[in-house]
Amino acid sequence: MKSVLYSLLLTLLVTSCSKKEVVDVIIYNATVYTVNSKFETVEAFAVKNGKILALGKSDEIKSKYTAKEEINAEGKAVYPGFIDAHAHFYGYGQSLQTADLRETKSWDEVLARLTEFSKTHPDGWLIGNGWDQNDWQDKAFPTNEKLTALFPGRPVFLNRIDGHAAIANQKALDDAGIKSEQKLIGGDMLTRNGKLTGVLIDNAVALIERKIPTPDAKLAEKIFLDAQKNCFAAGLTTIDDCGLSYQAVEFIEKLQQSNKLKMRLYVMLSDEPENYTYLFNRGLIKTDRLNVRAFKVYADGALGSRGACLLHPYSDMPNKSGFLLSDRKHFEEVAVKIAAHNFQMCTHAIGDSANRVILNIYNKILKGKNDKRWRIEHAQVVNASDFDLFGRASIVPSVQPTHATSDMYWAGKRLGAERLKSAYAYKQLLKQNGWIPLGTDFPVENINPLLTFYAATVRADATGFPKGGFQIENALTREEALRGMTIWAAQSNFEEHEKGSLEKGKLADFVMLDHDILKSTPQNILKTKVLKTYLNGEKVYEAK
């Protein structure tokens, strides 16, 4: 009799299990932030064929589904995969192959790091990235005498942190044929006593860059894959790469088709004639991993190198107001052309003059409320009377919160107290359309999206300075910041129906953290680690 009962129970158990639908992944016992319209949380969800199949309570999901991979989150928080709405994915990968000059405290430290790097990279151009004279005791731009003395026969090119200035040694200047008497629009070559110092600003940087050999296919692949590895480890599942060539897009397609490059990329093509011709002829490029529908245009330079175009002179250099990188006619012609072909225009604008010029052009072309989602990248310094120009034509301000906390030590010196009030004004910008995408601008800033979250909500550095937060009235709430890193970033890319939230039918891109950033103390946000990153239901990173 006992054996009969045992067989019956076993049959019932097998029958019960066989009724469960087989899926690829189940997450349960979690705090899942869906980031849906109601900002709901659930305990569990099931993934099948790369998409979210169902969400609900842990016992409900486990009673309906069985999976090859079942993850007990043990109460940990799970979020949609983070989306960086403004970065330089390829540029970051390139920086990993060069001398790291970030967080140096003096020009001499730059030279010491470069000398050490050159021992393991003895041939060809010597490239470095990330120096920032604002971090040094002597905040003046360096000059290249020591650089030339150290490397008299080898061209050296060192990018400033923002990419809008660089310093080159004499060999690099000679190879590029640069002379002190040259004149150019939207750029500057700094001189001292009539002699070039090696410092190049904005359009002058390109005079050297075009002489640097293009990476071969092997190195280019390494650049992309190194960037991907670090981004997955940071919980990033989509990157907006701002300003690539069409040739780079074709290389990305090959890497993605071979499944070597899994990262989802939203690519803006650079403002170059051949890129317009290519995309207008080919049309919108859209797969689940690649979206090319936008053009990146540069209105001005950066505040740190005084290339940002201001309505009035810099407070700490009254003979300078910055400059536009092209004349207004160029921006108008580009806007008309992009609009006629129904693509997206994304324009870098830092200074209040640059922002005003581009806002007025956008308003002229867009003619009121619309769904074109034309973006202004950075929208860093906006005149108080110009904020409504964003909302009037549904213009999207795409901002990077860590710029505020990186610049806050010296931005007031550049702008003065009154002008600073309407700089890094993320809350004011959010109010224009009711949503705002967030990014990092890496490698200008750290790739870590949790630093974006911290800077947006706390508006302070890692030590808590300044007390009470930098212009705290423009902080975002934690919910707003998370939306900015997920669903609003997706919306800025026309992708909100496929990603950016954990909802049935959407792509299974998600990240598990060891702290709940919606509830953690500010200091614990900074300590938070990524435990797992999933893209398309596939685990692409797990912490050791």
C-alpha positions in Angstrom: 0.0 0.0 0.0 2.9 2.4 0.9 4.5 1.8 -2.5 1.3 2.6 -4.3 0.9 5.8 -2.4 4.6 6.7 -3.1 4.2 6.1 -6.8 1.0 8.2 -6.8 2.7 11.1 -5.1 5.7 10.8 -7.4 3.4 10.8 -10.4 1.6 13.9 -9.1 4.9 15.7 -8.5 6.2 14.9 -12.0 2.9 15.9 -13.6 2.9 19.2 -11.6 6.5 19.9 -12.7 5.8 19.0 -16.3 3.0 21.6 -16.4 5.5 24.4 -15.6 6.8 26.3 -18.6 10.5 26.0 -19.1 12.2 29.4 -19.3 15.8 30.5 -19.4 16.2 32.5 -16.2 14.2 33.1 -13.0 15.1 35.8 -10.5 13.3 35.5 -7.2 13.5 36.7 -3.6 14.6 40.1 -5.0 13.5 43.7 -4.7 12.9 44.3 -8.4 12.6 48.0 -9.4 10.6 47.7 -12.6 10.8 51.4 -13.4 7.4 51.1 -15.1 5.0 54.1 -15.2 4.0 53.5 -11.6 7.5 52.8 -10.4 6.4 49.4 -9.0 8.5 46.8 -7.3 8.1 43.1 -7.6 9.8 40.0 -6.1 10.5 37.9 -9.1 10.5 37.6 -12.9 11.0 35.0 -15.6 13.1 35.4 -18.8 12.6 33.5 -22.0 14.3 34.1 -25.4 16.0 37.2 -24.2 12.8 39.0 -23.0 10.9 39.4 -19.8 8.1 36.8 -19.8 6.3 37.4 -16.5 6.8 39.4 -13.2 5.2 38.9 -9.8 5.7 37.3 -6.4 8.4 34.7 -5.9 5.9 31.8 -5.2 3.8 32.8 -8.2 6.7 32.8 -10.7 8.2 29.6 -9.3 4.9 27.8 -9.4 4.4 28.6 -13.1 7.9 28.3 -14.4 11.1 26.3 -14.2 14.4 27.5 -15.5 17.9 26.3 -16.4 19.2 29.2 -14.2 17.3 30.1 -11.1 18.8 32.9 -8.9 17.8 33.4 -5.3 18.6 37.2 -4.9 18.4 36.9 -1.1 16.7 40.3 -1.0 19.1 42.1 -3.2 18.0 44.9 -5.4 17.6 44.4 -9.2 17.2 47.2 -11.7 16.9 47.6 -15.4 20.2 47.6 -17.1 21.8 51.0 -16.9 21.8 53.1 -20.0 24.5 55.8 -20.5 22.8 58.5 -22.6 26.0 60.3 -23.4 29.5 58.7 -23.6 32.3 57.8 -25.9 32.5 54.0 -25.9 35.1 53.7 -28.6 37.0 56.7 -27.2 37.1 55.0 -23.8 38.4 51.8 -25.3 41.1 53.8 -27.1 42.0 55.5 -23.8 42.6 52.1 -22.2 45.4 51.6 -24.8 47.1 54.9 -23.8 48.9 56.5 -20.9 46.4 57.2 -18.1 46.9 60.8 -17.0 43.7 61.2 -14.9 44.0 62.5 -11.3 47.5 63.7 -11.8 48.4 66.5 -9.4 51.0 68.4 -11.4 52.6 68.6 -14.9 55.7 66.8 -13.5 53.5 63.9 -12.5 52.1 63.8 -16.0 55.6 63.6 -17.4 56.6 60.9 -14.9 53.6 58.7 -15.8 54.3 59.2 -19.5 57.9 58.2 -19.1 56.9 55.0 -17.3 54.3 54.2 -19.9 56.8 54.7 -22.8 59.0 51.9 -21.4 56.3 49.4 -22.3 55.2 51.3 -25.4 58.5 52.2 -27.1 57.4 52.7 -30.7 55.2 55.1 -32.7 53.1 58.0 -31.4 53.1 58.4 -27.7 49.5 59.1 -26.6 48.1 60.0 -23.2 44.7 61.0 -21.9 43.1 62.7 -18.9 45.2 65.5 -17.6 43.4 68.5 -16.0 45.3 71.6 -15.0 42.4 72.5 -12.7 43.5 69.7 -10.4 47.0 71.1 -10.1 48.4 73.7 -7.7 49.5 75.7 -10.7 46.3 75.9 -12.7 47.8 77.5 -15.8 48.1 75.5 -19.0 51.5 73.7 -19.2 54.1 74.4 -21.9 55.8 71.7 -23.9 59.6 72.4 -23.3 60.0 69.5 -20.9 57.9 67.2 -23.1 60.1 68.0 -26.1 63.3 67.5 -24.1 62.1 64.1 -22.9 61.0 62.9 -26.3 62.8 64.9 -29.0 62.4 62.4 -31.8 59.1 60.9 -31.1 55.7 62.6 -31.6 53.7 63.0 -28.3 50.1 64.0 -28.0 48.3 64.3 -24.7 44.6 64.9 -24.5 43.1 67.0 -21.7 40.3 65.3 -19.7 37.5 67.0 -21.7 38.9 66.1 -25.1 38.6 69.8 -26.1 42.3 70.6 -25.5 45.6 68.8 -25.8 49.3 69.4 -25.6 51.8 68.2 -28.2 55.6 68.1 -28.2 57.6 69.9 -30.9 58.0 66.7 -33.0 54.2 66.3 -33.2 53.8 70.0 -34.1 56.4 69.7 -36.8 54.9 66.5 -38.2 51.5 68.2 -38.4 53.0 71.4 -40.0 51.6 73.6 -37.3 52.9 77.2 -37.2 52.2 80.0 -34.7 50.9 82.3 -37.4 48.2 79.9 -38.5 44.6 81.2 -38.1 41.5 78.9 -37.8 37.9 79.2 -36.9 36.7 77.7 -33.6 40.1 76.9 -32.2 43.2 78.3 -30.7 47.0 77.5 -30.6 48.4 79.1 -27.4 51.6 81.0 -27.7 54.1 82.6 -25.3 56.4 85.3 -26.6 55.3 84.4 -30.1 56.3 80.8 -29.8 53.8 77.8 -29.7 53.4 76.3 -26.2 52.1 73.1 -27.6 48.6 73.6 -26.1 45.8 73.3 -28.7 42.2 74.2 -28.1 39.1 72.7 -29.8 39.5 72.8 -33.6 43.2 73.1 -33.3 43.3 69.6 -31.7 42.2 68.1 -35.0 45.3 69.4 -36.7 47.3 66.8 -34.8 44.7 64.1 -34.5 44.4 63.6 -38.2 48.1 62.8 -38.3 47.9 59.9 -35.8 47.6 56.5 -37.6 44.2 54.8 -37.5 44.1 51.6 -35.5 44.3 48.4 -37.6 41.4 45.9 -37.4 43.1 43.8 -34.6 43.6 46.9 -32.4 40.2 48.3 -33.2 38.6 45.0 -32.1 40.6 45.1 -28.8 39.4 48.7 -28.3 35.8 47.8 -28.5 36.0 44.6 -26.5 38.1 46.1 -23.7 35.5 48.9 -23.4 32.6 46.3 -23.4 34.2 44.3 -20.6 34.5 47.3 -18.2 31.1 48.6 -19.1 29.4 45.3 -18.3 31.2 45.2 -15.0 29.7 48.6 -14.2 26.2 47.4 -14.9 25.9 49.2 -18.3 23.9 47.5 -21.0 23.4 50.3 -23.5 25.8 53.1 -24.4 25.1 56.2 -26.5 28.4 56.6 -28.4 28.5 60.3 -29.4 30.3 61.0 -32.6 31.6 58.1 -34.7 32.4 57.7 -38.4 30.3 55.5 -40.7 33.4 53.3 -41.0 33.3 52.7 -37.3 29.6 51.8 -37.6 30.3 49.2 -40.2 33.1 47.7 -38.0 30.6 47.6 -35.1 28.2 45.7 -37.3 30.8 43.0 -38.1 31.7 42.6 -34.4 28.1 42.3 -33.4 27.2 39.9 -36.2 30.0 37.6 -35.0 28.6 38.0 -31.4 32.0 39.3 -30.2 30.5 42.7 -29.4 27.3 42.2 -27.4 26.9 45.7 -26.0 23.9 47.6 -27.2 25.0 50.8 -28.9 23.1 54.0 -29.9 25.5 55.7 -32.3 25.5 59.4 -33.3 27.5 59.9 -36.4 29.9 62.9 -36.4 29.1 66.1 -38.2 31.1 65.3 -41.4 29.8 65.4 -45.0 30.6 61.8 -45.7 28.6 60.6 -42.7 25.5 62.5 -43.9 25.8 61.1 -47.4 26.2 57.6 -46.0 23.3 57.6 -43.6 20.9 59.5 -45.8 21.5 57.0 -48.5 21.4 53.9 -46.3 18.6 55.1 -44.0 18.0 54.3 -40.3 20.0 51.4 -39.0 18.2 49.5 -36.3 18.7 46.0 -34.7 18.3 45.0 -31.1 21.9 45.9 -30.5 22.6 48.8 -32.8 20.6 52.0 -33.5 22.0 54.7 -35.8 19.6 57.6 -36.4 21.4 60.6 -35.0 24.1 63.1 -35.8 26.5 64.7 -33.2 27.2 68.4 -33.8 29.6 70.5 -31.7 28.5 74.1 -31.0 31.4 75.1 -28.7 34.2 73.7 -26.5 34.5 73.1 -22.8 34.4 75.3 -19.7 37.6 73.9 -18.2 39.7 75.0 -21.2 37.7 78.2 -21.7 36.4 77.1 -25.1 32.7 77.2 -24.0 31.0 80.1 -25.8 29.7 82.6 -23.3 27.4 85.6 -23.7 29.8 87.7 -21.6 33.5 87.2 -20.9 34.9 84.7 -18.5 35.1 86.1 -14.9 38.6 84.8 -14.5 39.8 85.9 -18.0 37.9 89.1 -19.1 39.5 89.1 -22.6 38.0 85.7 -23.5 34.4 84.7 -24.1 35.1 81.3 -25.8 33.9 80.7 -29.4 31.5 78.7 -31.6 33.3 75.9 -33.4 31.5 76.7 -36.7 29.5 79.8 -37.8 25.8 80.0 -37.2 25.1 79.3 -40.9 26.6 75.9 -40.6 24.4 74.9 -37.7 21.3 76.2 -39.5 22.2 74.3 -42.7 22.9 71.1 -40.8 19.6 71.4 -38.9 17.6 71.9 -42.1 19.3 68.9 -43.7 18.8 66.6 -40.7 15.1 67.6 -40.3 14.5 67.0 -44.0 15.7 63.4 -43.7 13.9 62.9 -40.4 16.9 62.1 -38.3 17.8 63.2 -34.8 20.1 66.2 -34.1 22.2 66.1 -31.0 24.3 69.1 -30.4 27.1 69.6 -27.8 26.5 73.0 -26.1 28.3 74.1 -22.9 28.2 77.9 -22.7 25.1 80.1 -22.4 25.8 81.7 -25.8 26.2 78.3 -27.5 23.0 77.0 -25.9 21.1 80.1 -27.0 22.2 79.8 -30.6 21.3 76.1 -30.8 18.0 76.5 -28.9 16.9 79.3 -31.3 17.9 77.2 -34.4 16.0 74.2 -33.0 12.9 76.3 -32.2 13.0 77.8 -35.7 13.2 74.3 -37.4 10.9 72.3 -35.0 8.1 74.9 -34.8 6.6 74.0 -31.4 5.8 70.8 -29.6 6.9 67.6 -31.5 8.3 64.1 -31.1 11.6 64.6 -33.0 13.6 64.3 -29.7 16.3 66.7 -30.8 18.9 66.8 -28.0 21.3 69.3 -26.5 24.2 67.4 -25.1 25.4 68.9 -21.7 23.1 72.0 -21.6 25.7 73.0 -19.0 25.3 76.8 -18.7 21.9 78.2 -19.7 20.9 81.8 -19.4 17.9 82.1 -17.0 15.7 83.5 -19.8 16.4 80.6 -22.1 15.2 77.6 -20.2 11.7 77.7 -21.7 13.1 77.3 -25.1 13.6 73.6 -24.3 10.0 72.9 -23.4 8.6 75.1 -26.1 10.0 72.9 -28.9 10.2 69.6 -26.9 14.1 69.8 -26.9 15.7 67.1 -24.8 18.5 68.3 -22.4 20.9 65.3 -22.1 23.1 65.9 -19.0 25.9 64.3 -17.1 25.6 64.9 -13.3 29.2 64.1 -12.5 30.2 67.2 -14.5 28.6 69.3 -11.8 30.6 67.7 -9.0 33.8 67.7 -11.0 33.5 71.3 -12.0 32.1 72.8 -8.8 35.5 73.6 -7.3 36.3 76.1 -10.1 33.2 76.7 -12.2 32.3 79.8 -10.1 35.6 81.3 -10.9 35.0 80.9 -14.6 31.4 82.1 -14.5 30.9 84.3 -11.5 28.2 83.8 -8.8 25.2 85.0 -10.8 25.9 83.0 -14.0 26.6 79.9 -11.9 23.0 79.8 -10.6 21.7 78.7 -13.9 24.5 76.2 -14.6 24.2 72.4 -14.0 20.5 73.1 -13.5 19.2 69.6 -13.8 15.9 70.1 -11.9 15.1 73.2 -13.9 15.8 71.3 -17.1 13.8 68.3 -16.0 10.7 70.5 -15.5 10.8 71.6 -19.2 9.5 68.3 -20.6 9.0 66.2 -17.5 11.9 63.8 -18.2 15.7 64.0 -18.6 18.2 61.4 -19.8 21.5 61.1 -17.8 24.9 60.0 -18.8 28.6 60.2 -17.8 30.5 61.5 -20.8 33.1 58.8 -20.1 36.1 58.8 -20.5 35.9 62.5 -19.5 34.3 61.1 -16.3 34.4 57.7 -14.6 32.3 55.1 -16.4 30.5 54.1 -13.1 26.8 54.9 -13.4 26.4 54.8 -9.7 28.5 58.0 -9.5 26.0 59.5 -11.9 23.2 58.5 -9.4 25.1 59.9 -6.5 26.0 63.2 -8.2 22.5 63.7 -9.4 20.9 63.1 -6.0 23.5 64.2 -3.5 25.4 66.9 -5.5 28.5 66.4 -3.5 31.9 64.7 -3.8 32.9 61.5 -2.0 33.9 63.4 1.1 30.4 65.0 1.3 31.7 68.4 0.2 30.1 70.9 0.0 28.0 70.4 3.1 24.3 70.4 2.0 25.2 69.8 -1.7 26.3 72.0 -4.6 23.3 74.1 -5.6 21.1 71.4 -4.0 18.0 73.0 -5.4 18.9 71.4 -8.7 19.3 67.8 -7.3 17.1 65.1 -8.6 15.1 62.7 -6.5 16.3 59.1 -6.4 13.4 58.0 -8.5 14.1 60.7 -11.1 17.8 59.8 -11.2 17.0 56.1 -11.7 14.6 56.9 -14.5 17.2 59.2 -16.0 19.6 56.2 -16.2 17.1 53.8 -17.5 13.7 54.6 -19.1 14.3 58.2 -19.8 17.7 57.4 -21.4 15.9 54.8 -23.5 13.3 57.4 -24.4 16.0 59.8 -25.6 17.0 57.1 -28.1 13.4 56.2 -29.2 13.8 52.9 -27.4 11.5 53.1 -24.5 9.2 50.4 -25.8 12.0 47.8 -25.9 14.2 48.6 -22.9 14.7 50.9 -19.9 12.2 49.1 -17.6 11.5 45.6 -16.6 8.1 44.8 -18.1 6.6 41.9 -19.9 7.8 41.7 -23.5 10.8 44.0 -23.0 14.5 43.0 -23.4 15.9 41.2 -20.4 18.7 43.6 -19.6 19.1 43.9 -15.8 21.6 44.4 -13.1 21.8 43.2 -9.5 23.6 45.4 -6.8 24.7 44.6 -3.3 23.0 47.7 -1.9 19.6 49.2 -2.7 20.6 52.6 -4.0 17.0 53.8 -3.6 17.3 53.3 0.2 21.0 53.4 1.0 22.8 56.2 2.7 24.8 58.5 0.4 28.1 56.9 1.5 26.7 53.4 0.9 25.7 54.4 -2.6 29.4 55.1 -3.3 30.3 51.7 -1.8 27.7 49.8 -3.9 29.0 47.0 -6.1 27.6 45.4 -9.2 27.0 41.7 -8.5 25.6 40.5 -11.8 24.8 42.1 -15.2 22.5 40.4 -17.7 22.0 41.4 -21.3 19.3 39.6 -23.3 18.9 37.2 -20.5 22.5 36.2 -20.8 24.9 36.7 -17.9 27.7 39.0 -19.2 29.3 39.9 -15.8 29.4 38.4 -12.3 31.5 39.7 -9.5 34.2 37.4 -8.2 
